[in-house]
Structure formats: C-alpha cells, structure tokens
C-alpha cells in the first residue's frame, strides 16, 4: 500500500520516471497491480504524452486481460487525451471500441462522482452527465430574477413551463 501511495504522489508531482522506477522495483517482489498502471496512465495523459498513454494502456490489457473495467477506463482515458489534443476522430473511434467491448461483455463504465464541501459545511455530490443540479440552479436563478424584475404573468408561465 505504501508503494502505491508513493507512486501516486510521484505521478501527481509529474515525477513519472521516478514513479516508473518505483513500480518496477515493487514488481520484483510483488504481483502487478492494475491501479498502479492506471495512476501512471493518468499522469502521462495529463502531460498529453500519447505514445506513453498507448504503451501503458496496452500493458494494462496485456497484464490484466480479465479486468475489463481497467481496460475500458484506460481506453476512455486514451480517447479523452486524444480529444484534449484535438484528435476528435481518434477519440470517437476509441470510445466506440470501448462501448462495443463493454456491450459485448455486458459491463458498462460507471459515471464519475465528485464531492464538494461548501463554506457552510454542506457536502454536494456531482455525478458526471447529471443535469439535475443545473436545472435546480437555473430554476433558483430564474426565481430570483423574476422577484427582482417582475414581468407579466404570461411571460412568467412560459419561463416556468420550460424549466418544469
């Protein structure tokens, strides 16, 4: 566990060569662990290093052929890296491949979830592609706007019907 934390910290600090060295050292006496490779992959993706992202993604598929979730995540991260660098055709191609493989084996990629604590100590959960939070804040902002700038009831009904 300590080695994984060190590898993660080194990758976050963009000291990927040191992280790779530590991983190689760890694997001399321990089994390969997919999360360590995902951590390396993520670091290379952040740097936009497509050749290394491909290399690590291929290693994940080679070393962990039955871990479809890691292979899928690695493929999507490679696609996202291509998209970030403007290679949209390759990004679409890779996402299509990942979706087809997931469908074939009956798995799906789970959406990303993050949590944010606000100044008033409330914790808000955000799920990727969930637009309900936008609808909530749009409604709240609209109501504040209507309270400040009253308009006719006809317009008020049409605005609320769009939000409902």
Sine and cosine of phi, psi and omega as CSV:
sin_phi,cos_phi,sin_psi,cos_psi,sin_omega,cos_omega
0.00,0.00,-0.65,0.76,-0.01,-1.00
-0.88,0.47,-0.65,0.76,0.01,-1.00
-0.89,0.46,-0.65,0.76,0.01,-1.00
-0.89,0.46,-0.68,0.74,0.01,-1.00
-0.89,0.45,-0.65,0.76,0.03,-1.00
-0.90,0.43,-0.69,0.72,0.01,-1.00
-0.89,0.47,-0.69,0.72,0.02,-1.00
-0.87,0.48,-0.72,0.69,-0.01,-1.00
-0.89,0.45,-0.67,0.74,0.02,-1.00
-0.90,0.44,-0.66,0.75,0.02,-1.00
-0.91,0.42,-0.65,0.76,0.02,-1.00
-0.91,0.42,-0.48,0.88,0.03,-1.00
-1.00,0.02,0.15,0.99,-0.03,-1.00
0.87,0.50,0.49,0.87,0.10,-1.00
-0.98,-0.21,0.90,0.44,-0.17,-0.99
-0.95,0.32,-0.57,0.82,0.03,-1.00
-0.88,0.48,-0.67,0.74,0.04,-1.00
-0.91,0.42,-0.64,0.77,0.03,-1.00
-0.90,0.44,-0.68,0.73,0.02,-1.00
-0.89,0.46,-0.67,0.74,0.04,-1.00
-0.88,0.48,-0.72,0.70,0.01,-1.00
-0.89,0.45,-0.63,0.77,0.04,-1.00
-0.89,0.46,-0.73,0.69,0.02,-1.00
-0.87,0.48,-0.66,0.75,0.03,-1.00
-0.90,0.44,-0.70,0.72,0.01,-1.00
-0.86,0.51,-0.68,0.73,-0.08,-1.00
-0.97,0.26,-0.12,0.99,0.09,-1.00
-0.94,0.34,-0.44,0.90,-0.02,-1.00
-0.82,-0.57,-0.01,1.00,-0.04,-1.00
-0.72,-0.69,0.27,-0.96,0.07,-1.00
-0.96,0.28,0.42,-0.91,0.09,-1.00
-0.92,0.39,0.55,-0.83,-0.06,-1.00
-0.76,-0.65,0.86,-0.51,-0.13,-0.99
-0.86,0.51,-0.57,0.83,-0.03,-1.00
-0.89,0.45,-0.52,0.86,0.03,-1.00
-0.91,0.41,-0.60,0.80,0.02,-1.00
-0.95,0.31,-0.61,0.80,0.07,-1.00
-0.89,0.46,-0.62,0.79,0.03,-1.00
-0.89,0.46,-0.71,0.70,0.06,-1.00
-0.88,0.47,-0.71,0.71,0.01,-1.00
-0.84,0.54,-0.71,0.70,0.00,-1.00
-0.88,0.47,-0.65,0.76,0.01,-1.00
-0.90,0.43,-0.70,0.71,0.03,-1.00
-0.92,0.40,-0.59,0.80,0.03,-1.00
-0.89,0.45,-0.67,0.74,0.02,-1.00
-0.86,0.51,-0.53,0.84,0.01,-1.00
-1.00,0.07,-0.11,0.99,-0.01,-1.00
0.95,0.31,0.43,0.90,-0.04,-1.00
-1.00,0.02,0.99,0.13,-0.08,-1.00
-0.83,0.56,-0.73,0.68,-0.02,-1.00
-0.84,0.54,-0.66,0.75,0.01,-1.00
-0.95,0.30,-0.58,0.82,0.05,-1.00
-0.89,0.46,-0.69,0.72,0.03,-1.00
-0.89,0.46,-0.70,0.71,-0.01,-1.00
-0.86,0.51,-0.75,0.66,-0.03,-1.00
-0.93,0.37,-0.64,0.77,0.04,-1.00
-0.87,0.50,-0.67,0.74,0.03,-1.00
-0.91,0.41,-0.60,0.80,0.05,-1.00
-0.90,0.43,-0.64,0.77,0.03,-1.00
-0.87,0.49,-0.69,0.72,0.00,-1.00
-0.92,0.39,-0.59,0.81,0.00,-1.00
-0.95,0.31,-0.74,0.67,-0.10,-1.00
-0.98,0.22,-0.49,0.87,-0.12,-0.99
-0.78,-0.63,0.86,0.52,-0.11,-0.99
-0.89,0.46,-0.38,0.93,-0.01,-1.00
-1.00,-0.10,-0.02,1.00,0.02,-1.00
-0.99,-0.11,0.96,0.27,-0.08,-1.00
-0.88,0.48,-0.53,0.85,0.00,-1.00
-0.90,0.44,-0.65,0.76,0.02,-1.00
-0.94,0.34,-0.65,0.76,0.01,-1.00
-0.89,0.46,-0.69,0.72,0.02,-1.00
-0.89,0.45,-0.72,0.69,0.02,-1.00
-0.88,0.48,-0.67,0.75,0.01,-1.00
-0.90,0.43,-0.64,0.77,0.01,-1.00
-0.92,0.40,-0.66,0.75,0.03,-1.00
-0.92,0.40,-0.63,0.78,0.04,-1.00
-0.91,0.42,-0.62,0.79,0.09,-1.00
-0.89,0.45,-0.69,0.73,0.03,-1.00
-0.88,0.48,-0.69,0.72,0.01,-1.00
-0.90,0.45,-0.59,0.81,0.04,-1.00
-0.91,0.41,-0.68,0.73,0.07,-1.00
-0.87,0.49,-0.69,0.72,-0.01,-1.00
-0.89,0.46,-0.68,0.73,0.01,-1.00
-0.86,0.51,-0.58,0.82,-0.01,-1.00
-1.00,0.04,0.06,1.00,0.08,-1.00
1.00,-0.03,0.09,1.00,0.00,-1.00
-1.00,0.01,0.93,0.37,-0.14,-0.99
-0.91,0.41,-0.58,0.82,0.01,-1.00
-0.89,0.45,-0.70,0.72,0.02,-1.00
-0.92,0.39,-0.62,0.78,0.04,-1.00
-0.88,0.48,-0.72,0.69,0.03,-1.00
-0.89,0.46,-0.67,0.74,0.00,-1.00
-0.87,0.50,-0.73,0.69,-0.01,-1.00
-0.92,0.40,-0.64,0.77,0.03,-1.00
-0.90,0.43,-0.61,0.79,0.04,-1.00
-0.90,0.43,-0.70,0.72,0.03,-1.00
-0.87,0.50,-0.73,0.68,-0.01,-1.00
-0.88,0.47,-0.68,0.73,-0.01,-1.00
-0.91,0.42,-0.66,0.75,0.01,-1.00
-0.91,0.42,-0.68,0.74,0.04,-1.00
-0.90,0.44,-0.68,0.73,0.01,-1.00
-0.88,0.48,-0.67,0.75,0.01,-1.00
-0.90,0.43,-0.66,0.75,-0.03,-1.00
-0.89,0.46,-0.66,0.75,-0.04,-1.00
-0.99,-0.11,-0.02,1.00,0.09,-1.00
0.98,0.20,0.47,0.88,0.07,-1.00
-0.89,-0.46,0.21,-0.98,0.10,-0.99
-0.58,-0.81,0.45,-0.89,0.02,-1.00
-0.97,0.22,0.77,-0.64,0.03,-1.00
-0.97,0.25,0.59,-0.81,0.02,-1.00
-0.94,0.35,0.48,-0.88,0.05,-1.00
-0.95,0.30,0.58,-0.81,0.01,-1.00
-0.78,-0.63,0.69,-0.73,0.11,-0.99
-0.71,-0.71,0.38,-0.93,0.00,-1.00
-0.82,-0.58,0.60,-0.80,0.04,-1.00
-0.74,-0.67,0.74,-0.67,0.07,-1.00
-0.98,-0.18,0.79,-0.61,-0.01,-1.00
-1.00,0.02,0.14,-0.99,-0.04,-1.00
-0.86,0.51,-0.44,0.90,0.00,-1.00
-1.00,0.00,0.32,0.95,0.07,-1.00
0.92,0.38,0.28,0.96,0.10,-1.00
-1.00,0.06,0.60,-0.80,0.02,-1.00
-0.96,-0.30,0.79,-0.61,0.00,-1.00
-0.92,-0.38,0.72,-0.70,0.04,-1.00
-0.98,-0.20,0.73,-0.68,0.03,-1.00
-0.86,-0.51,0.79,-0.62,0.01,-1.00
-0.93,-0.38,0.72,-0.70,-0.01,-1.00
-0.81,0.59,0.69,-0.72,0.04,-1.00
0.94,0.34,0.18,0.98,0.03,-1.00
-1.00,-0.01,0.90,-0.43,-0.06,-1.00
-1.00,-0.09,0.00,1.00,-0.05,-1.00
-0.87,0.49,-0.56,0.83,0.01,-1.00
-0.92,0.40,-0.60,0.80,0.04,-1.00
-0.91,0.40,-0.66,0.75,0.03,-1.00
-0.88,0.47,-0.68,0.73,0.01,-1.00
-0.86,0.51,-0.77,0.63,-0.05,-1.00
-0.95,0.33,-0.53,0.85,0.07,-1.00
-0.90,0.44,-0.70,0.71,0.02,-1.00
-0.89,0.46,-0.71,0.70,-0.01,-1.00
-0.87,0.49,-0.72,0.70,0.01,-1.00
-0.91,0.42,-0.64,0.77,0.02,-1.00
-0.89,0.45,-0.68,0.73,0.00,-1.00
-0.90,0.43,-0.64,0.77,0.06,-1.00
-0.90,0.43,-0.67,0.74,0.02,-1.00
-0.88,0.47,-0.72,0.70,-0.02,-1.00
-0.91,0.42,-0.54,0.84,0.04,-1.00
-0.93,0.37,-0.60,0.80,-0.01,-1.00
-0.98,0.20,-0.61,0.79,-0.08,-1.00
-0.82,-0.58,0.99,0.15,-0.03,-1.00
-0.86,0.51,0.68,-0.74,0.08,-1.00
-0.77,-0.64,0.13,-0.99,-0.07,-1.00
-0.88,0.48,0.43,-0.90,-0.03,-1.00
-0.90,0.43,-0.47,0.88,0.03,-1.00
-0.89,0.45,-0.73,0.68,0.03,-1.00
-0.93,0.38,-0.61,0.79,-0.01,-1.00
-0.87,0.49,-0.68,0.73,0.00,-1.00
-0.89,0.45,-0.68,0.74,-0.04,-1.00
-0.93,0.38,-0.58,0.81,0.04,-1.00
-0.92,0.40,-0.73,0.68,-0.01,-1.00
-0.92,0.39,-0.54,0.84,-0.01,-1.00
-0.93,0.38,-0.47,0.88,0.06,-1.00
-0.94,0.34,-0.60,0.80,-0.06,-1.00
-0.98,0.18,-0.38,0.92,-0.05,-1.00
-1.00,0.06,0.00,0.00,0.00,0.00
